[in-house]
C-alpha cells in the first residue's frame, strides 16, 4: 500500500498557480529561460541577478537610510567577509538588527540582493538596523565557505554591536531561498558552537534539502521559477560528489539535522506550487516535534519567490503582511502596516 501511495505522489498533477500570478509567470518565460541549466550557465545567472541589485546610492535613497560597508575577518585562511550595514537615518541607539543572507541558489546574488524590500518594509517601520552578508559563492567556493562566512559575519556583528549602536541580544536571522537555507544552518551552528544568540529565524522559501526528491520537487519539475533541475545544479555546485550522500553536513543542508531542539523561534513559508513546499512543511513539523517554536505558512498557488516577482498580487501582499506581523510579535512591537 505504501508503494502505491508513493507512486501516486510522484505522478500527481502539478499544483495550479494562483490565477493572479499566471500573467507574471508568462512574462518570465519557462524556468530554463531564467534559472541556470548547467555549470556553464552560472555566469549568465549571476549577471541576471546582479543587474537587479540596487546601487549604494539607490539604497541611500536621498538620505533616507545610512549605508556603510565593512570587512569582517573571514574563517581561518579565508578572505575577509563583505558586510553591508544599513539603517534608517536617525535610528535610535541599541536598535534590533536584521542579519540578512541573500538568495541566489548558492551560486549567485550579493549582499545588496533584496535589500530595498528589507529596508522599506521592515527596517524603517520597525526601526531596525540591517547587516547583509556577502558570502562566497559555489562552485568556486564549495561547502563550507558560505555558511562559515555567514557565521564569521555574525561573530563580527556581536563584537561590534556597541560601535554600530545595535542590540546584540536582538539579532534576527533572515534569508530567502538559498539565504533561507543558510539562515537555518546558521541557527544550528550558533547553537552548537555556543555562539552569539539569535532572537528569531525567518526562513522564506528556504533551500533546505540537497536530496531534492520530495513530492513537491517532482510534482513541479519544469514549472515555476526554480524547479528541481535548477535546484539540482545549485546543490551540486555547493556539495560536488558528496551531494545526496551520508557525508552531507546539516550545516550545508539543514534538513539533514537530526536534532532541531533549542533553536530560536522560526517563521517558515513557501508557495504551495513550488519545489520547496514539502521540505519546508517537514522542517517546521520537526521543530514542533522537538518542542520548538515555529510558524508555518504555505501560500496557495504561490511559485518560488512569488511575493518578490509579483509584489502587487493579493497573495503576495498577504505573505508580506504576515511576515511583518510575525516580526512585530517577535519584537513585542505594536502591529502596524509598513509604509
KOLPA-615814 format. One record per residue (C-alpha): residue number from 1; x, y, z. Coordinates in pm, 1 decimal. Example, Ala and Ser with C-alpha at 12.3 -4.5 7.8 and 13.67 -1.06 7.14 Angstrom:
2
+-----+----------+----------+----------+
| num |        x |        y |        z |
+-----+----------+----------+----------+
|   1 |   1230.0 |   -450.0 |    780.0 |
|   2 |   1367.0 |   -106.0 |    714.0 |
+-----+----------+----------+----------+
% end
This chain:
339
+-----+----------+----------+----------+
| num |        x |        y |        z |
+-----+----------+----------+----------+
|   1 |      0.0 |      0.0 |      0.0 |
|   2 |    284.3 |    238.8 |     78.1 |
|   3 |    439.6 |    188.9 |   -265.1 |
|   4 |    106.3 |    268.2 |   -433.0 |
|   5 |     69.8 |    584.3 |   -227.9 |
|   6 |    425.8 |    694.0 |   -310.3 |
|   7 |    364.8 |    631.3 |   -679.4 |
|   8 |     52.0 |    845.8 |   -661.5 |
|   9 |    254.6 |   1125.2 |   -503.8 |
|  10 |    518.5 |   1105.9 |   -775.9 |
|  11 |    268.7 |   1106.5 |  -1062.1 |
|  12 |     20.0 |   1357.8 |   -921.4 |
|  13 |    -53.2 |   1657.0 |  -1144.4 |
|  14 |    115.6 |   1986.5 |  -1052.9 |
|  15 |    -49.0 |   2228.1 |   -814.3 |
|  16 |   -204.7 |   2512.5 |  -1015.8 |
|  17 |    -59.2 |   2858.6 |   -983.7 |
|  18 |   -281.7 |   3130.6 |   -844.3 |
|  19 |   -463.3 |   3295.0 |  -1136.4 |
|  20 |   -329.7 |   3639.0 |  -1042.5 |
|  21 |     26.6 |   3503.5 |  -1068.9 |
|  22 |     -7.4 |   3345.7 |  -1413.3 |
|  23 |     48.2 |   3668.8 |  -1604.0 |
|  24 |    375.7 |   3726.7 |  -1419.4 |
|  25 |    491.9 |   3374.3 |  -1498.9 |
|  26 |    412.0 |   3423.8 |  -1865.7 |
|  27 |    628.3 |   3736.4 |  -1865.0 |
|  28 |    913.0 |   3544.9 |  -1703.3 |
|  29 |    907.0 |   3259.4 |  -1953.4 |
|  30 |    989.1 |   2894.6 |  -1889.3 |
|  31 |   1221.3 |   2808.2 |  -1595.9 |
|  32 |   1503.6 |   2716.5 |  -1831.6 |
|  33 |   1498.2 |   3072.1 |  -1968.9 |
|  34 |   1567.2 |   3214.2 |  -1622.5 |
|  35 |   1720.5 |   2960.1 |  -1386.5 |
|  36 |   2062.4 |   2815.9 |  -1478.6 |
|  37 |   2063.8 |   2491.4 |  -1673.9 |
|  38 |   2430.4 |   2389.1 |  -1644.5 |
|  39 |   2753.7 |   2490.3 |  -1475.2 |
|  40 |   2844.7 |   2684.2 |  -1790.1 |
|  41 |   2523.8 |   2884.5 |  -1747.3 |
|  42 |   2607.8 |   3007.6 |  -1397.3 |
|  43 |   2781.6 |   3331.3 |  -1516.2 |
|  44 |   2464.7 |   3429.8 |  -1704.2 |
|  45 |   2254.4 |   3355.0 |  -1394.8 |
|  46 |   2479.3 |   3568.1 |  -1177.2 |
|  47 |   2473.2 |   3856.2 |  -1421.2 |
|  48 |   2094.1 |   3836.2 |  -1438.8 |
|  49 |   2068.7 |   3861.2 |  -1061.2 |
|  50 |   2318.5 |   4141.4 |  -1011.3 |
|  51 |   2158.7 |   4364.0 |  -1274.7 |
|  52 |   1859.0 |   4382.0 |  -1040.0 |
|  53 |   2067.0 |   4471.7 |   -734.2 |
|  54 |   2038.4 |   4832.0 |   -615.3 |
|  55 |   2337.0 |   5064.5 |   -612.3 |
|  56 |   2458.3 |   5214.6 |   -287.1 |
|  57 |   2309.1 |   5545.4 |   -399.7 |
|  58 |   1970.7 |   5380.6 |   -450.3 |
|  59 |   1990.5 |   5220.4 |   -106.7 |
|  60 |   2082.6 |   5558.6 |     44.0 |
|  61 |   1755.3 |   5690.3 |   -106.2 |
|  62 |   1826.6 |   6064.5 |    -80.9 |
|  63 |   1934.9 |   6040.5 |    281.9 |
|  64 |   1650.9 |   5818.6 |    397.5 |
|  65 |   1898.4 |   5546.6 |    501.4 |
|  66 |   2255.4 |   5542.9 |    629.0 |
|  67 |   2470.1 |   5295.1 |    435.6 |
|  68 |   2816.3 |   5165.4 |    525.1 |
|  69 |   3033.6 |   4876.9 |    407.9 |
|  70 |   3262.0 |   4676.6 |    635.8 |
|  71 |   3501.9 |   4384.5 |    608.2 |
|  72 |   3483.3 |   4119.3 |    878.1 |
|  73 |   3767.7 |   3873.3 |    936.9 |
|  74 |   3686.2 |   3557.9 |    745.5 |
|  75 |   3721.7 |   3198.2 |    863.0 |
|  76 |   4077.7 |   3077.1 |    921.0 |
|  77 |   4273.1 |   3104.6 |    596.7 |
|  78 |   3983.0 |   3262.2 |    407.6 |
|  79 |   3932.9 |   3616.0 |    273.5 |
|  80 |   3752.7 |   3884.5 |    469.0 |
|  81 |   3373.4 |   3881.3 |    452.6 |
|  82 |   3193.7 |   4178.5 |    295.6 |
|  83 |   2915.1 |   4319.4 |    512.5 |
|  84 |   2663.6 |   4584.2 |    410.9 |
|  85 |   2529.2 |   4784.0 |    705.5 |
|  86 |   2215.9 |   4994.1 |    668.9 |
|  87 |   1970.3 |   5168.1 |    895.3 |
|  88 |   1707.1 |   5441.2 |    876.1 |
|  89 |   1861.2 |   5783.4 |    924.6 |
|  90 |   1836.1 |   5897.0 |   1284.7 |
|  91 |   1764.7 |   5549.7 |   1420.1 |
|  92 |   1787.6 |   5532.5 |   1797.5 |
|  93 |   2072.5 |   5352.2 |   1969.9 |
|  94 |   2053.2 |   4983.7 |   2065.1 |
|  95 |   1818.0 |   4906.3 |   1779.9 |
|  96 |   1736.2 |   4545.5 |   1694.7 |
|  97 |   1912.7 |   4420.2 |   1384.6 |
|  98 |   1823.5 |   4202.9 |   1087.5 |
|  99 |   2112.3 |   3976.0 |    988.1 |
| 100 |   2042.1 |   3902.1 |    622.4 |
| 101 |   2160.8 |   3620.3 |    395.1 |
| 102 |   2070.1 |   3673.1 |     30.0 |
| 103 |   1920.4 |   3423.4 |   -212.1 |
| 104 |   2060.2 |   3300.7 |   -542.1 |
| 105 |   2069.2 |   2920.4 |   -533.4 |
| 106 |   2408.6 |   2915.8 |   -353.9 |
| 107 |   2562.0 |   3026.1 |   -684.7 |
| 108 |   2454.5 |   3389.2 |   -728.8 |
| 109 |   2338.2 |   3708.1 |   -563.3 |
| 110 |   2513.7 |   3965.6 |   -346.1 |
| 111 |   2467.5 |   4137.4 |    -13.4 |
| 112 |   2259.2 |   4402.0 |   -191.9 |
| 113 |   2009.6 |   4146.0 |   -323.1 |
| 114 |   1667.5 |   4204.8 |   -166.1 |
| 115 |   1788.2 |   4493.5 |     48.3 |
| 116 |   1544.7 |   4756.6 |    -75.9 |
| 117 |   1249.1 |   4546.8 |     33.6 |
| 118 |   1400.2 |   4481.4 |    375.9 |
| 119 |   1480.4 |   4848.7 |    433.7 |
| 120 |   1145.8 |   4989.0 |    326.0 |
| 121 |    912.5 |   4717.1 |    454.6 |
| 122 |   1084.6 |   4620.0 |    780.0 |
| 123 |   1376.5 |   4839.9 |    884.2 |
| 124 |   1204.3 |   5175.3 |    856.3 |
| 125 |    862.4 |   5098.3 |   1008.9 |
| 126 |   1007.0 |   4874.3 |   1282.4 |
| 127 |   1316.6 |   5090.5 |   1347.7 |
| 128 |   1566.9 |   4815.2 |   1271.5 |
| 129 |   1924.8 |   4812.4 |   1150.5 |
| 130 |   2029.4 |   4561.4 |    883.4 |
| 131 |   2355.1 |   4375.9 |    824.6 |
| 132 |   2368.6 |   4182.9 |    496.6 |
| 133 |   2650.0 |   3933.4 |    441.2 |
| 134 |   2832.3 |   3880.9 |    112.3 |
| 135 |   2922.3 |   3514.6 |    144.3 |
| 136 |   3138.2 |   3326.3 |   -107.1 |
| 137 |   2954.6 |   3150.7 |   -388.3 |
| 138 |   2971.8 |   2797.1 |   -525.4 |
| 139 |   3107.8 |   2625.1 |   -728.4 |
| 140 |   3429.3 |   2826.9 |   -694.7 |
| 141 |   3383.3 |   2813.8 |   -317.9 |
| 142 |   3203.5 |   2492.2 |   -219.5 |
| 143 |   3077.6 |   2399.8 |    126.9 |
| 144 |   3161.1 |   2510.5 |    393.9 |
| 145 |   3263.0 |   2852.0 |    253.3 |
| 146 |   2919.1 |   3015.4 |    251.9 |
| 147 |   2799.6 |   2911.3 |    596.6 |
| 148 |   3138.4 |   2979.3 |    757.6 |
| 149 |   3132.5 |   3328.9 |    604.8 |
| 150 |   2784.0 |   3384.2 |    747.0 |
| 151 |   2897.3 |   3270.1 |   1090.8 |
| 152 |   3208.6 |   3491.0 |   1073.8 |
| 153 |   2984.9 |   3786.9 |    992.8 |
| 154 |   2759.7 |   3706.4 |   1288.9 |
| 155 |   3062.3 |   3696.9 |   1520.8 |
| 156 |   3175.9 |   4036.1 |   1387.1 |
| 157 |   2829.1 |   4182.1 |   1439.8 |
| 158 |   2819.4 |   4063.0 |   1800.8 |
| 159 |   3164.9 |   4207.4 |   1871.3 |
| 160 |   3088.4 |   4543.4 |   1710.7 |
| 161 |   2730.8 |   4589.6 |   1828.5 |
| 162 |   2826.2 |   4881.1 |   2051.9 |
| 163 |   3007.8 |   5065.5 |   1773.6 |
| 164 |   2712.0 |   5008.5 |   1540.2 |
| 165 |   2460.0 |   5114.1 |   1809.0 |
| 166 |   2263.4 |   4791.0 |   1773.8 |
| 167 |   2139.6 |   4543.7 |   2033.4 |
| 168 |   2333.3 |   4215.6 |   2011.9 |
| 169 |   2058.8 |   4049.7 |   2218.4 |
| 170 |   1801.9 |   4118.0 |   1945.7 |
| 171 |   1952.7 |   3982.7 |   1624.3 |
| 172 |   1703.9 |   3827.5 |   1382.2 |
| 173 |   1849.5 |   3599.9 |   1114.5 |
| 174 |   1666.9 |   3635.0 |    782.5 |
| 175 |   1703.5 |   3475.1 |    440.7 |
| 176 |   1512.9 |   3370.2 |    132.1 |
| 177 |   1576.0 |   3064.7 |    -87.7 |
| 178 |   1948.0 |   2981.2 |    -55.5 |
| 179 |   1964.4 |   3252.1 |    211.1 |
| 180 |   1680.8 |   3078.8 |    394.0 |
| 181 |   1879.5 |   2756.5 |    397.7 |
| 182 |   2182.4 |   2945.1 |    527.8 |
| 183 |   1966.3 |   3110.0 |    794.1 |
| 184 |   1851.9 |   2769.3 |    920.6 |
| 185 |   2209.4 |   2638.6 |    914.6 |
| 186 |   2335.8 |   2949.2 |   1094.8 |
| 187 |   2086.7 |   2895.9 |   1377.4 |
| 188 |   2208.4 |   2535.8 |   1412.3 |
| 189 |   2574.0 |   2640.3 |   1403.3 |
| 190 |   2527.0 |   2917.8 |   1660.5 |
| 191 |   2350.2 |   2670.3 |   1888.8 |
| 192 |   2618.6 |   2403.3 |   1855.3 |
| 193 |   2915.3 |   2640.2 |   1889.3 |
| 194 |   2750.1 |   2834.9 |   2169.5 |
| 195 |   2793.2 |   3144.6 |   1958.9 |
| 196 |   2604.5 |   3474.0 |   1952.5 |
| 197 |   2238.6 |   3448.6 |   2037.8 |
| 198 |   1973.7 |   3475.9 |   1767.4 |
| 199 |   1634.0 |   3611.2 |   1867.4 |
| 200 |   1450.0 |   3451.4 |   1575.3 |
| 201 |   1497.5 |   3299.8 |   1231.0 |
| 202 |   1284.8 |   3397.4 |    933.3 |
| 203 |   1306.5 |   3140.4 |    651.9 |
| 204 |   1140.2 |   3247.2 |    326.9 |
| 205 |   1100.2 |   2960.2 |     77.7 |
| 206 |   1424.7 |   2813.7 |    218.9 |
| 207 |   1656.9 |   2575.9 |     31.5 |
| 208 |   1693.0 |   2303.6 |    296.1 |
| 209 |   1745.7 |   1958.7 |    144.1 |
| 210 |   2014.3 |   1851.3 |   -103.9 |
| 211 |   1828.6 |   1526.0 |   -176.8 |
| 212 |   1580.3 |   1727.1 |   -385.4 |
| 213 |   1341.6 |   1432.3 |   -400.8 |
| 214 |   1025.9 |   1544.1 |   -222.6 |
| 215 |    681.9 |   1501.3 |   -381.7 |
| 216 |    663.8 |   1877.1 |   -444.9 |
| 217 |   1006.4 |   1880.2 |   -612.3 |
| 218 |    895.3 |   1605.1 |   -850.5 |
| 219 |    545.5 |   1742.1 |   -893.1 |
| 220 |    663.9 |   2088.5 |  -1001.7 |
| 221 |    953.6 |   1980.6 |  -1228.0 |
| 222 |    973.4 |   2210.9 |  -1529.2 |
| 223 |    731.0 |   2461.6 |  -1378.8 |
| 224 |    761.5 |   2788.0 |  -1192.0 |
| 225 |   1083.8 |   2978.0 |  -1132.4 |
| 226 |   1333.0 |   2746.8 |   -956.5 |
| 227 |   1245.6 |   2388.8 |  -1042.1 |
| 228 |   1403.2 |   2055.2 |   -948.1 |
| 229 |   1662.7 |   2068.8 |  -1226.7 |
| 230 |   1788.0 |   2414.8 |  -1131.2 |
| 231 |   1784.7 |   2308.1 |   -766.5 |
| 232 |   1999.3 |   2006.7 |   -850.5 |
| 233 |   2254.0 |   2234.4 |  -1017.5 |
| 234 |   2273.5 |   2461.2 |   -712.9 |
| 235 |   2322.9 |   2175.1 |   -469.3 |
| 236 |   2580.4 |   2005.2 |   -691.3 |
| 237 |   2776.0 |   2329.2 |   -716.8 |
| 238 |   2781.2 |   2353.8 |   -337.5 |
| 239 |   2847.9 |   1988.8 |   -248.2 |
| 240 |   3002.3 |   1823.3 |   -554.3 |
| 241 |   3025.0 |   1445.1 |   -538.6 |
| 242 |   2910.1 |   1439.4 |   -174.5 |
| 243 |   2561.6 |   1556.7 |   -267.1 |
| 244 |   2285.3 |   1314.0 |   -159.3 |
| 245 |   2541.2 |   1105.1 |     33.0 |
| 246 |   2572.2 |   1039.4 |    405.4 |
| 247 |   2868.2 |   1280.6 |    405.8 |
| 248 |   2647.4 |   1590.7 |    378.0 |
| 249 |   2658.2 |   1805.0 |    691.4 |
| 250 |   2346.0 |   1966.0 |    829.5 |
| 251 |   2536.6 |   2294.2 |    819.3 |
| 252 |   2514.2 |   2253.8 |    440.2 |
| 253 |   2158.0 |   2122.3 |    423.6 |
| 254 |   1961.4 |   2195.6 |    740.7 |
| 255 |   1703.6 |   1924.7 |    664.6 |
| 256 |   1979.1 |   1674.1 |    746.8 |
| 257 |   1986.3 |   1777.5 |   1114.7 |
| 258 |   1870.2 |   1501.7 |   1347.8 |
| 259 |   1825.4 |   1741.0 |   1640.9 |
| 260 |   1615.3 |   2055.0 |   1591.5 |
| 261 |   1578.8 |   2135.4 |   1959.0 |
| 262 |   1691.2 |   2453.5 |   2134.9 |
| 263 |   1660.2 |   2670.7 |   1826.4 |
| 264 |   1529.9 |   3029.5 |   1817.4 |
| 265 |   1166.7 |   3080.2 |   1712.0 |
| 266 |   1125.3 |   3013.7 |   1341.1 |
| 267 |    898.9 |   3154.1 |   1073.0 |
| 268 |    887.1 |   2927.9 |    766.1 |
| 269 |    692.6 |   2990.7 |    447.9 |
| 270 |    673.8 |   2872.6 |     87.4 |
| 271 |    437.5 |   2863.2 |   -207.0 |
| 272 |    208.1 |   2565.5 |   -249.3 |
| 273 |    318.0 |   2539.3 |   -613.5 |
| 274 |    695.2 |   2530.8 |   -570.4 |
| 275 |    984.1 |   2289.1 |   -529.5 |
| 276 |   1049.6 |   2367.1 |   -162.0 |
| 277 |    694.8 |   2327.2 |    -29.0 |
| 278 |    728.5 |   1981.9 |    125.9 |
| 279 |   1074.6 |   2024.0 |    275.5 |
| 280 |    953.5 |   2343.1 |    444.2 |
| 281 |    649.9 |   2163.4 |    587.6 |
| 282 |    869.1 |   1882.0 |    716.3 |
| 283 |   1124.5 |   2118.9 |    869.1 |
| 284 |    863.9 |   2317.5 |   1062.8 |
| 285 |    694.4 |   1995.2 |   1172.9 |
| 286 |   1020.8 |   1856.0 |   1307.2 |
| 287 |   1085.4 |   2177.0 |   1503.5 |
| 288 |    747.0 |   2128.5 |   1670.6 |
| 289 |    821.3 |   1762.5 |   1733.6 |
| 290 |   1144.6 |   1869.9 |   1908.0 |
| 291 |    945.3 |   2102.5 |   2134.4 |
| 292 |   1038.6 |   2419.4 |   1948.5 |
| 293 |    857.5 |   2729.3 |   1828.6 |
| 294 |    775.5 |   2751.4 |   1457.6 |
| 295 |    515.6 |   2928.2 |   1249.3 |
| 296 |    444.8 |   2779.9 |    905.5 |
| 297 |    263.1 |   2935.0 |    608.4 |
| 298 |    209.2 |   2768.7 |    271.0 |
| 299 |     66.6 |   3020.2 |     27.0 |
| 300 |   -198.5 |   2891.7 |   -210.6 |
| 301 |    -88.3 |   2891.0 |   -574.1 |
| 302 |    245.4 |   3056.4 |   -499.6 |
| 303 |    554.8 |   2981.2 |   -708.4 |
| 304 |    908.7 |   3023.5 |   -575.1 |
| 305 |    968.5 |   3387.6 |   -484.5 |
| 306 |    618.8 |   3490.0 |   -593.5 |
| 307 |    596.7 |   3775.9 |   -345.1 |
| 308 |    911.7 |   3936.8 |   -489.4 |
| 309 |    830.3 |   3881.2 |   -857.0 |
| 310 |    460.0 |   3969.2 |   -830.9 |
| 311 |    451.7 |   4202.4 |   -527.3 |
| 312 |    111.9 |   4353.3 |   -602.2 |
| 313 |    -78.5 |   4023.7 |   -621.6 |
| 314 |   -313.9 |   3974.9 |   -328.2 |
| 315 |   -145.2 |   3652.5 |   -214.0 |
| 316 |    191.9 |   3833.0 |   -222.0 |
| 317 |     55.2 |   4116.1 |    -11.9 |
| 318 |    -83.1 |   3864.9 |    237.0 |
| 319 |    252.1 |   3685.6 |    261.2 |
| 320 |    443.9 |   4006.8 |    322.1 |
| 321 |    195.6 |   4137.7 |    578.8 |
| 322 |    210.8 |   3808.5 |    768.4 |
| 323 |    590.5 |   3811.3 |    789.7 |
| 324 |    577.7 |   4171.8 |    909.1 |
| 325 |    333.1 |   4081.9 |   1185.1 |
| 326 |    549.7 |   3791.0 |   1297.2 |
| 327 |    842.7 |   4031.0 |   1329.8 |
| 328 |    622.3 |   4264.6 |   1532.5 |
| 329 |    529.8 |   3985.2 |   1771.6 |
| 330 |    889.3 |   3868.3 |   1798.4 |
| 331 |    998.8 |   4221.3 |   1887.2 |
| 332 |    689.3 |   4280.6 |   2103.5 |
| 333 |    600.7 |   4575.4 |   1885.0 |
| 334 |    256.5 |   4708.6 |   1807.5 |
| 335 |    140.1 |   4563.0 |   1478.1 |
| 336 |    125.8 |   4837.4 |   1217.2 |
| 337 |    145.9 |   4822.2 |    842.8 |
| 338 |    463.3 |   4912.1 |    655.9 |
| 339 |    455.3 |   5241.1 |    467.9 |
+-----+----------+----------+----------+
% end
